[in-house]
Amino acid sequence: MSLREDLVKQMNEAAKAQNKSRLGALRNILAQVKNKEIALIKRSEGLSDEEVIAVIKTMVKQCLDSIEQFKKGGRQDLVDKEDAELKILQSFLPPQLSRDEIKAIVSEAVKSMNASGPKDMGRVMKEVMPKVQGKADGKMVNEVVKEVLGG
């Protein structure tokens, strides 16, 4: 079963269970996926699981940004709503690597490339990112690479 089919199935289950917050979040995800399909003219075959995950990751970033803005504005009710949606979104993403796991991958890449300082950061990032794609936040990877290279 594709990720998109799983989303539809879970949306139907949420509708039957009358779980309004989950239903709303799932409808939002499917709407974003549909928009992406239309933008890429892929309606007939649909998006691959990787493309659906990319859509969900974009939504997670937007959710995190919204939470930050609502906290600054003192709107705890909206923070709670976005946080609930964030948890639902994250449930569809593959498990994320821990900082220690990322550090091990980065250290291995630095060692194999004989990278020695901040000037090699671009090369190291180019080597590491395909290995952690979908499993780690690029911002965290960037921080770990700087840390390992001593920048």
CYANA upper distance limits for C-alpha pairs under 8 A (distance plus 0.5 A):
  1 MET  CA      5 GLU  CA      6.68
  1 MET  CA      6 ASP  CA      7.10
  2 SER  CA      6 ASP  CA      6.78
  2 SER  CA     48 SER  CA      8.43
  2 SER  CA     49 ASP  CA      6.97
  3 LEU  CA      7 LEU  CA      6.69
  3 LEU  CA     49 ASP  CA      6.08
  3 LEU  CA     52 VAL  CA      7.77
  4 ARG  CA      8 VAL  CA      6.89
  4 ARG  CA     30 LEU  CA      8.20
  4 ARG  CA     49 ASP  CA      7.73
  4 ARG  CA     52 VAL  CA      7.66
  5 GLU  CA      9 LYS  CA      6.66
  6 ASP  CA     10 GLN  CA      6.58
  7 LEU  CA     11 MET  CA      6.52
  7 LEU  CA     26 LEU  CA      7.22
  7 LEU  CA     30 LEU  CA      7.76
  8 VAL  CA     12 ASN  CA      6.75
  8 VAL  CA     26 LEU  CA      8.41
  8 VAL  CA     30 LEU  CA      8.14
  9 LYS  CA     13 GLU  CA      6.81
 10 GLN  CA     14 ALA  CA      6.57
 10 GLN  CA     26 LEU  CA      8.19
 11 MET  CA     15 ALA  CA      6.70
 11 MET  CA     22 ARG  CA      8.26
 11 MET  CA     23 LEU  CA      6.14
 11 MET  CA     26 LEU  CA      6.20
 11 MET  CA     27 ARG  CA      7.42
 12 ASN  CA     16 LYS  CA      6.77
 13 GLU  CA     17 ALA  CA      6.63
 14 ALA  CA     18 GLN  CA      6.37
 14 ALA  CA     19 ASN  CA      5.68
 14 ALA  CA     20 LYS  CA      7.83
 14 ALA  CA     22 ARG  CA      6.84
 14 ALA  CA     23 LEU  CA      5.77
 15 ALA  CA     19 ASN  CA      6.85
 15 ALA  CA     20 LYS  CA      7.83
 15 ALA  CA     23 LEU  CA      6.54
 18 GLN  CA     23 LEU  CA      8.29
 19 ASN  CA     23 LEU  CA      6.48
 20 LYS  CA     24 GLY  CA      6.47
 21 SER  CA     25 ALA  CA      6.79
 21 SER  CA     84 ALA  CA      8.34
 21 SER  CA     85 GLU  CA      8.01
 22 ARG  CA     26 LEU  CA      6.64
 22 ARG  CA     85 GLU  CA      7.88
 22 ARG  CA     88 ILE  CA      7.52
 23 LEU  CA     27 ARG  CA      6.57
 24 GLY  CA     28 ASN  CA      6.62
 25 ALA  CA     29 ILE  CA      6.78
 25 ALA  CA     85 GLU  CA      6.35
 25 ALA  CA     88 ILE  CA      7.58
 25 ALA  CA     89 LEU  CA      8.14
 26 LEU  CA     30 LEU  CA      6.71
 27 ARG  CA     31 ALA  CA      6.54
 28 ASN  CA     32 GLN  CA      6.75
 29 ILE  CA     33 VAL  CA      6.71
 29 ILE  CA     55 VAL  CA      8.45
 29 ILE  CA     56 ILE  CA      7.36
 29 ILE  CA     59 MET  CA      8.42
 29 ILE  CA     89 LEU  CA      8.47
 30 LEU  CA     34 LYS  CA      6.54
 31 ALA  CA     35 ASN  CA      6.65
 32 GLN  CA     36 LYS  CA      6.71
 32 GLN  CA     55 VAL  CA      7.46
 33 VAL  CA     37 GLU  CA      6.71
 33 VAL  CA     47 LEU  CA      8.17
 33 VAL  CA     52 VAL  CA      6.85
 33 VAL  CA     55 VAL  CA      6.98
 34 LYS  CA     38 ILE  CA      6.73
 34 LYS  CA     43 ARG  CA      8.42
 35 ASN  CA     39 ALA  CA      6.62
 36 LYS  CA     40 LEU  CA      6.58
 36 LYS  CA     55 VAL  CA      8.23
 37 GLU  CA     41 ILE  CA      6.21
 37 GLU  CA     42 LYS  CA      5.39
 37 GLU  CA     43 ARG  CA      5.99
 37 GLU  CA     46 GLY  CA      6.74
 37 GLU  CA     47 LEU  CA      6.84
 38 ILE  CA     42 LYS  CA      6.83
 38 ILE  CA     43 ARG  CA      6.67
 42 LYS  CA     46 GLY  CA      5.75
 42 LYS  CA     47 LEU  CA      7.22
 47 LEU  CA     51 GLU  CA      6.23
 47 LEU  CA     52 VAL  CA      6.73
 48 SER  CA     52 VAL  CA      6.82
 49 ASP  CA     53 ILE  CA      6.62
 50 GLU  CA     54 ALA  CA      6.72
 51 GLU  CA     55 VAL  CA      6.87
 52 VAL  CA     56 ILE  CA      6.79
 53 ILE  CA     57 LYS  CA      6.58
 53 ILE  CA     92 PHE  CA      8.08
 53 ILE  CA     93 LEU  CA      6.92
 53 ILE  CA    134 GLY  CA      8.36
 54 ALA  CA     58 THR  CA      6.78
 54 ALA  CA    134 GLY  CA      8.50
 55 VAL  CA     59 MET  CA      6.88
 56 ILE  CA     60 VAL  CA      6.67
 56 ILE  CA     89 LEU  CA      6.96
 56 ILE  CA     92 PHE  CA      8.26
 56 ILE  CA     93 LEU  CA      8.01
 57 LYS  CA     61 LYS  CA      6.80
 57 LYS  CA     93 LEU  CA      8.17
 58 THR  CA     62 GLN  CA      6.81
 59 MET  CA     63 CYS  CA      6.55
 59 MET  CA     89 LEU  CA      8.15
 60 VAL  CA     64 LEU  CA      6.66
 60 VAL  CA     86 LEU  CA      6.71
 60 VAL  CA     89 LEU  CA      7.03
 60 VAL  CA     90 GLN  CA      7.74
 61 LYS  CA     65 ASP  CA      6.71
 62 GLN  CA     66 SER  CA      6.62
 63 CYS  CA     67 ILE  CA      6.65
 63 CYS  CA     82 GLU  CA      6.69
 63 CYS  CA     83 ASP  CA      8.21
 63 CYS  CA     85 GLU  CA      8.29
 63 CYS  CA     86 LEU  CA      6.76
 64 LEU  CA     68 GLU  CA      6.78
 64 LEU  CA     86 LEU  CA      8.12
 65 ASP  CA     69 GLN  CA      6.75
 66 SER  CA     70 PHE  CA      6.52
 66 SER  CA     79 VAL  CA      8.30
 66 SER  CA     82 GLU  CA      7.79
 67 ILE  CA     71 LYS  CA      6.61
 67 ILE  CA     78 LEU  CA      8.14
 67 ILE  CA     79 VAL  CA      5.67
 67 ILE  CA     82 GLU  CA      6.76
 67 ILE  CA     83 ASP  CA      7.63
 68 GLU  CA     72 LYS  CA      6.87
 69 GLN  CA     73 GLY  CA      6.75
 70 PHE  CA     74 GLY  CA      6.57
 70 PHE  CA     75 ARG  CA      5.67
 70 PHE  CA     76 GLN  CA      7.51
 70 PHE  CA     78 LEU  CA      6.98
 70 PHE  CA     79 VAL  CA      6.33
 71 LYS  CA     75 ARG  CA      6.50
 71 LYS  CA     76 GLN  CA      7.07
 71 LYS  CA     79 VAL  CA      7.06
 75 ARG  CA     79 VAL  CA      6.87
 76 GLN  CA     80 ASP  CA      6.63
 77 ASP  CA     81 LYS  CA      6.91
 78 LEU  CA     82 GLU  CA      6.61
 79 VAL  CA     83 ASP  CA      6.46
 80 ASP  CA     84 ALA  CA      6.71
 81 LYS  CA     85 GLU  CA      6.95
 82 GLU  CA     86 LEU  CA      6.50
 83 ASP  CA     87 LYS  CA      6.85
 84 ALA  CA     88 ILE  CA      7.11
 85 GLU  CA     89 LEU  CA      6.73
 86 LEU  CA     90 GLN  CA      6.58
 87 LYS  CA     91 SER  CA      6.78
 88 ILE  CA     92 PHE  CA      7.76
 89 LEU  CA     93 LEU  CA      7.70
 93 LEU  CA    134 GLY  CA      8.50
 94 PRO  CA    134 GLY  CA      7.60
 94 PRO  CA    135 LYS  CA      6.92
 95 PRO  CA    135 LYS  CA      6.91
 96 GLN  CA    134 GLY  CA      8.30
 96 GLN  CA    135 LYS  CA      5.07
 96 GLN  CA    136 ALA  CA      5.96
 97 LEU  CA    101 GLU  CA      6.43
 97 LEU  CA    102 ILE  CA      6.92
 97 LEU  CA    132 VAL  CA      8.40
 97 LEU  CA    135 LYS  CA      6.16
 97 LEU  CA    136 ALA  CA      6.11
 98 SER  CA    102 ILE  CA      6.83
 98 SER  CA    136 ALA  CA      8.47
 99 ARG  CA    103 LYS  CA      6.56
 99 ARG  CA    140 MET  CA      8.13
 99 ARG  CA    144 VAL  CA      8.17
100 ASP  CA    104 ALA  CA      6.74
101 GLU  CA    105 ILE  CA      6.93
102 ILE  CA    106 VAL  CA      6.62
102 ILE  CA    132 VAL  CA      8.24
102 ILE  CA    136 ALA  CA      8.27
102 ILE  CA    141 VAL  CA      7.27
102 ILE  CA    144 VAL  CA      7.80
103 LYS  CA    107 SER  CA      6.43
103 LYS  CA    144 VAL  CA      6.58
103 LYS  CA    145 VAL  CA      8.18
103 LYS  CA    148 VAL  CA      8.05
104 ALA  CA    108 GLU  CA      6.64
105 ILE  CA    109 ALA  CA      6.78
105 ILE  CA    128 VAL  CA      7.56
106 VAL  CA    110 VAL  CA      6.60
106 VAL  CA    124 VAL  CA      7.98
106 VAL  CA    128 VAL  CA      6.83
106 VAL  CA    144 VAL  CA      7.91
106 VAL  CA    145 VAL  CA      6.80
106 VAL  CA    148 VAL  CA      7.92
107 SER  CA    111 LYS  CA      6.58
107 SER  CA    148 VAL  CA      7.24
108 GLU  CA    112 SER  CA      6.65
109 ALA  CA    113 MET  CA      6.56
109 ALA  CA    124 VAL  CA      7.06
109 ALA  CA    127 GLU  CA      7.31
109 ALA  CA    128 VAL  CA      7.27
110 VAL  CA    114 ASN  CA      6.29
110 VAL  CA    115 ALA  CA      5.55
110 VAL  CA    116 SER  CA      8.17
110 VAL  CA    124 VAL  CA      6.96
110 VAL  CA    149 LEU  CA      8.37
111 LYS  CA    115 ALA  CA      7.22
113 MET  CA    124 VAL  CA      8.27
115 ALA  CA    120 ASP  CA      6.22
115 ALA  CA    124 VAL  CA      7.98
115 ALA  CA    149 LEU  CA      8.12
116 SER  CA    120 ASP  CA      7.27
116 SER  CA    149 LEU  CA      6.96
117 GLY  CA    121 MET  CA      7.78
117 GLY  CA    149 LEU  CA      5.42
117 GLY  CA    150 GLY  CA      6.83
117 GLY  CA    151 GLY  CA      7.42
118 PRO  CA    146 LYS  CA      7.33
118 PRO  CA    149 LEU  CA      6.26
118 PRO  CA    150 GLY  CA      7.30
118 PRO  CA    151 GLY  CA      5.77
120 ASP  CA    124 VAL  CA      6.79
121 MET  CA    125 MET  CA      6.56
121 MET  CA    145 VAL  CA      7.38
121 MET  CA    146 LYS  CA      7.68
121 MET  CA    149 LEU  CA      7.91
122 GLY  CA    126 LYS  CA      6.64
123 ARG  CA    127 GLU  CA      6.81
124 VAL  CA    128 VAL  CA      6.57
124 VAL  CA    145 VAL  CA      7.92
125 MET  CA    129 MET  CA      6.29
125 MET  CA    141 VAL  CA      8.46
125 MET  CA    142 ASN  CA      7.79
125 MET  CA    145 VAL  CA      7.79
126 LYS  CA    130 PRO  CA      7.92
127 GLU  CA    131 LYS  CA      8.10
128 VAL  CA    132 VAL  CA      7.05
129 MET  CA    133 GLN  CA      6.18
129 MET  CA    138 GLY  CA      8.14
129 MET  CA    141 VAL  CA      8.40
132 VAL  CA    136 ALA  CA      6.17
136 ALA  CA    140 MET  CA      7.78
136 ALA  CA    141 VAL  CA      7.54
137 ASP  CA    141 VAL  CA      6.90
138 GLY  CA    142 ASN  CA      6.58
139 LYS  CA    143 GLU  CA      6.85
140 MET  CA    144 VAL  CA      6.72
141 VAL  CA    145 VAL  CA      6.62
142 ASN  CA    146 LYS  CA      6.76
143 GLU  CA    147 GLU  CA      6.67
144 VAL  CA    148 VAL  CA      6.58
145 VAL  CA    149 LEU  CA      6.51
146 LYS  CA    150 GLY  CA      6.44
146 LYS  CA    151 GLY  CA      5.29
147 GLU  CA    151 GLY  CA      6.50
